[in-house]
């Protein structure tokens, strides 16, 4: 098996401004060390990218997204990505650790309430009109100004601006893809999303999650379809396929991945993967080299 370059992981630098601040903002064209090339990499934090100029594509997990002005791209921790730039990309990048919002809003499911993060059935990007994009840029410029002169209460000002931006983006995203806008539907859906992100390697059946949540399979499927358009099992399968693709980018054999993810044998693993992608794991690996 030919060696595949390892996927580099980039981590957040919480002490860039002298004290721990779990959020940062920069202009793509001037930010030092911002990764904007064709090497495979992943982030350990959340990022929202606002494109004002440029063209090309960003490959995020199995999806390729066009880069063009007024495009907003949402990435979650652990997603494998690769840029293919045709014209210089300019714009803003906003990135933060989940704890930045969890600590402020005392809501462990806060980021799971938004449709654009940890998305299972819709794109991780959207293209919006000039007026809406301009409103986003105004908030970003407010955050940028606060970073330029950090004060003792800057944490609070930046969090409030970020909260406004995240809500606005959720409304735009819901409108773009005709999905549920309400961020406060049944709490069990958010609990399921949170558990799935943490436990999908160990637990891959709906029954395992309904036991943890102490609810019925029928009820879980109902709330999943209401918010995501998918059944609980479809969400589990999507997450599992994404993990298989991620591991196929690394120097592991299909057999190793098969047993690590709990499949009974390689043939069952191959059938599962082909059912959702129409190609075998080996064919997928060759396609991403």
C-alpha positions as CSV (number, residue, x, y, z in Angstrom):
1,X,0.0,0.0,0.0
2,X,1.4,3.4,-1.1
3,X,2.1,5.8,1.8
4,X,-0.3,8.7,2.1
5,X,1.0,11.9,3.7
6,X,-0.4,12.2,7.2
7,X,-3.2,14.7,7.9
8,X,-1.8,17.6,9.9
9,X,-3.9,18.9,12.8
10,X,-3.9,22.6,13.6
11,X,-4.7,23.7,17.2
12,X,-6.1,26.8,18.7
13,X,-3.7,29.3,20.3
14,X,-5.7,30.6,23.4
15,X,-3.0,33.0,24.7
16,X,-2.4,35.0,21.5
17,X,-3.7,38.1,23.2
18,X,-2.0,37.6,26.5
19,X,-4.9,36.0,28.4
20,X,-6.9,33.0,27.6
21,X,-9.4,34.0,24.8
22,X,-11.0,31.1,23.0
23,X,-11.9,33.0,19.8
24,X,-9.9,34.8,17.1
25,X,-10.6,36.7,13.9
26,X,-8.4,37.6,11.0
27,X,-8.3,38.6,7.4
28,X,-7.4,35.6,5.3
29,X,-5.0,37.6,3.1
30,X,-2.9,38.9,6.0
31,X,-3.2,36.3,8.7
32,X,0.1,34.7,9.4
33,X,0.3,30.9,9.1
34,X,-3.2,30.6,7.8
35,X,-3.3,27.3,5.8
36,X,-4.6,28.0,2.3
37,X,-2.9,25.3,0.2
38,X,-3.6,21.8,-1.2
39,X,-2.2,19.8,1.7
40,X,-4.7,17.7,3.6
41,X,-5.3,19.1,7.1
42,X,-7.9,19.4,9.9
43,X,-8.6,21.8,12.7
44,X,-9.3,21.1,16.3
45,X,-11.7,24.0,16.6
46,X,-14.7,25.6,14.7
47,X,-14.2,28.0,11.8
48,X,-16.5,30.2,9.7
49,X,-15.0,31.6,6.5
50,X,-16.4,34.7,4.8
51,X,-15.2,35.0,1.2
52,X,-15.0,38.5,-0.3
53,X,-12.8,37.7,-3.3
54,X,-11.2,34.8,-5.0
55,X,-12.1,31.5,-6.8
56,X,-11.4,27.8,-6.6
57,X,-12.7,25.1,-4.3
58,X,-12.5,23.9,-0.8
59,X,-12.8,20.1,-0.3
60,X,-14.3,19.4,3.1
61,X,-14.6,15.7,4.0
62,X,-16.3,14.3,0.9
63,X,-17.8,17.5,-0.4
64,X,-16.3,20.1,-2.7
65,X,-17.5,23.7,-2.2
66,X,-17.0,26.5,-4.7
67,X,-15.1,29.6,-3.6
68,X,-16.6,32.8,-4.8
69,X,-17.5,36.2,-3.2
70,X,-20.4,36.3,-0.7
71,X,-19.8,32.6,0.2
72,X,-19.8,31.5,3.8
73,X,-18.2,28.2,4.8
74,X,-18.8,26.4,8.1
75,X,-16.3,23.8,9.4
76,X,-16.4,21.7,12.5
77,X,-13.5,20.2,14.5
78,X,-11.9,17.1,12.8
79,X,-13.2,17.6,9.3
80,X,-10.5,16.9,6.7
81,X,-10.0,19.7,4.2
82,X,-7.9,20.8,1.2
83,X,-7.9,24.1,-0.7
84,X,-7.6,24.4,-4.5
85,X,-7.1,28.0,-5.2
86,X,-7.5,29.5,-8.7
87,X,-7.5,33.2,-7.8
88,X,-6.3,34.8,-4.5
89,X,-8.8,34.3,-1.7
90,X,-9.6,37.3,0.5
91,X,-12.1,37.7,3.3
92,X,-12.5,36.9,7.0
93,X,-11.9,33.8,9.1
94,X,-13.6,33.5,12.5
95,X,-12.5,30.6,14.6
96,X,-13.3,29.5,18.2
97,X,-13.2,26.7,20.7
98,X,-16.6,25.3,21.7
99,X,-15.9,26.2,25.3
100,X,-15.9,29.9,24.4
101,X,-19.7,29.8,24.0
102,X,-20.5,27.0,26.4
103,X,-18.9,28.9,29.3
104,X,-20.7,32.1,28.5
105,X,-24.1,30.8,27.8
106,X,-24.1,27.9,30.2
107,X,-25.6,25.7,27.5
108,X,-23.6,22.5,26.7
109,X,-25.7,22.0,23.5
110,X,-25.3,25.6,22.2
111,X,-23.4,24.9,19.0
112,X,-25.6,21.9,18.2
113,X,-28.6,24.3,18.0
114,X,-27.3,25.8,14.7
115,X,-28.1,24.0,11.5
116,X,-24.7,24.8,9.8
117,X,-22.4,23.0,12.2
118,X,-22.3,19.1,12.3
119,X,-24.6,19.1,9.3
120,X,-25.7,15.7,8.0
121,X,-27.9,16.3,4.9
122,X,-27.2,19.9,3.6
123,X,-24.0,21.7,2.4
124,X,-21.5,23.2,4.9
125,X,-21.6,26.5,2.9
126,X,-24.0,29.0,1.6
127,X,-24.0,31.9,-0.9
128,X,-26.1,34.9,0.2
129,X,-27.1,38.2,-1.3
130,X,-24.9,41.3,-1.0
131,X,-27.0,43.1,1.6
132,X,-27.1,40.0,3.9
133,X,-23.4,39.5,3.5
134,X,-22.7,43.2,4.3
135,X,-24.6,42.8,7.6
136,X,-22.2,39.9,8.5
137,X,-19.2,42.0,7.6
138,X,-20.4,44.8,9.8
139,X,-20.4,42.5,12.8
140,X,-17.1,41.0,11.9
141,X,-15.6,44.5,11.7
142,X,-17.0,45.2,15.2
143,X,-15.2,42.1,16.5
144,X,-12.1,43.1,14.6
145,X,-12.1,46.6,16.3
146,X,-12.5,45.0,19.7
147,X,-9.5,42.7,19.1
148,X,-7.4,45.8,18.1
149,X,-7.8,47.3,21.6
150,X,-8.4,44.4,24.0
151,X,-9.9,45.6,27.3
152,X,-10.9,43.9,30.5
153,X,-14.5,43.4,29.3
154,X,-13.6,42.6,25.7
155,X,-14.6,38.9,26.3
156,X,-18.2,40.1,26.9
157,X,-18.4,42.4,23.9
158,X,-16.9,39.8,21.5
159,X,-19.2,37.1,22.8
160,X,-22.3,39.3,22.3
161,X,-21.3,40.2,18.8
162,X,-20.5,36.5,18.0
163,X,-23.9,35.4,19.4
164,X,-25.7,37.9,17.1
165,X,-23.7,36.7,14.1
166,X,-24.4,33.0,14.8
167,X,-28.1,33.6,15.1
168,X,-28.1,35.7,11.9
169,X,-26.2,33.0,10.0
170,X,-28.7,30.4,11.2
171,X,-31.6,32.4,9.8
172,X,-29.8,32.8,6.5
173,X,-28.9,29.1,6.4
174,X,-32.5,28.0,7.2
175,X,-33.8,30.2,4.4
176,X,-31.2,29.0,1.9
177,X,-31.9,25.3,2.4
178,X,-35.5,25.4,3.7
179,X,-34.7,23.8,7.0
180,X,-35.9,24.3,10.6
181,X,-34.8,27.7,11.9
182,X,-36.0,27.2,15.5
183,X,-32.9,26.7,17.7
184,X,-35.0,25.5,20.7
185,X,-36.8,22.4,19.6
186,X,-36.9,19.3,21.8
187,X,-33.7,19.0,24.0
188,X,-33.4,15.3,23.3
189,X,-32.4,16.1,19.7
190,X,-29.5,18.2,20.8
191,X,-28.5,15.6,23.4
192,X,-28.5,13.0,20.6
193,X,-26.3,15.1,18.3
194,X,-23.9,15.7,21.2
195,X,-23.8,12.0,22.1
196,X,-23.3,11.0,18.5
197,X,-20.3,13.2,18.0
198,X,-18.7,11.8,21.2
199,X,-19.7,8.1,20.9
200,X,-20.3,7.1,17.3
201,X,-17.1,4.9,17.3
202,X,-18.5,2.8,20.2
203,X,-22.2,3.0,19.6
204,X,-23.7,2.6,16.1
205,X,-27.3,1.5,16.8
206,X,-30.3,3.7,17.5
207,X,-31.1,1.5,20.5
208,X,-27.9,2.4,22.2
209,X,-28.7,6.1,22.1
210,X,-32.3,5.7,23.1
211,X,-31.1,3.8,26.2
212,X,-28.8,6.6,27.0
213,X,-31.5,9.2,26.4
214,X,-34.2,7.1,28.1
215,X,-36.6,7.7,25.2
216,X,-38.3,5.5,22.5
217,X,-36.9,4.9,19.1
218,X,-40.0,6.3,17.5
219,X,-39.7,9.6,19.4
220,X,-36.0,10.0,18.6
221,X,-36.7,9.4,14.9
222,X,-39.5,12.0,15.0
223,X,-37.4,14.8,16.5
224,X,-34.4,13.9,14.2
225,X,-36.6,14.1,11.1
226,X,-38.2,17.4,12.4
227,X,-34.8,19.1,12.7
228,X,-32.5,17.4,10.2
229,X,-34.7,15.6,7.7
230,X,-33.0,12.3,8.5
231,X,-33.8,9.4,10.8
232,X,-31.6,8.7,13.7
233,X,-30.0,5.7,11.9
234,X,-29.3,7.8,8.8
235,X,-27.5,10.3,11.0
236,X,-25.4,7.5,12.5
237,X,-24.6,6.1,9.1
238,X,-23.6,9.5,7.8
239,X,-21.2,10.1,10.7
240,X,-19.7,6.6,10.3
241,X,-19.2,7.0,6.5
242,X,-17.5,10.4,7.1
243,X,-15.2,8.7,9.7
244,X,-14.3,5.9,7.3
245,X,-13.4,8.5,4.6
246,X,-11.3,10.4,7.1
247,X,-9.4,7.2,8.1
248,X,-8.9,6.2,4.4
249,X,-6.9,9.4,4.0
250,X,-4.4,8.0,6.5
251,X,-2.0,5.1,6.3
252,X,-4.4,2.4,7.6
253,X,-5.5,-0.6,5.6
254,X,-9.2,-1.1,5.0
255,X,-9.0,-4.2,7.1
256,X,-7.6,-2.2,10.1
257,X,-10.4,0.4,9.8
258,X,-13.0,-2.3,9.4
259,X,-12.2,-3.9,12.8
260,X,-11.5,-0.6,14.6
261,X,-15.0,0.6,13.7
262,X,-16.7,-2.6,14.8
263,X,-17.6,-4.3,11.5
264,X,-17.7,-8.1,11.7
265,X,-15.5,-8.7,8.6
266,X,-14.0,-6.8,5.6
267,X,-16.7,-7.9,3.2
268,X,-19.4,-6.4,5.4
269,X,-17.4,-3.2,5.7
270,X,-17.0,-3.0,2.0
271,X,-20.7,-3.5,1.4
272,X,-21.6,-0.8,3.9
273,X,-19.3,1.7,2.4
274,X,-20.3,1.0,-1.2
275,X,-24.0,1.3,-0.3
276,X,-23.5,4.9,0.6
277,X,-20.8,6.0,-1.8
278,X,-21.2,3.6,-4.8
279,X,-17.5,2.8,-4.7
280,X,-15.3,0.5,-2.6
281,X,-13.0,1.8,0.2
282,X,-10.0,1.0,-2.0
283,X,-11.4,3.0,-4.9
284,X,-12.1,5.9,-2.6
285,X,-8.5,5.9,-1.3
286,X,-7.2,6.0,-4.9
287,X,-9.5,8.9,-5.8
288,X,-8.1,11.1,-3.0
289,X,-4.4,10.6,-3.5
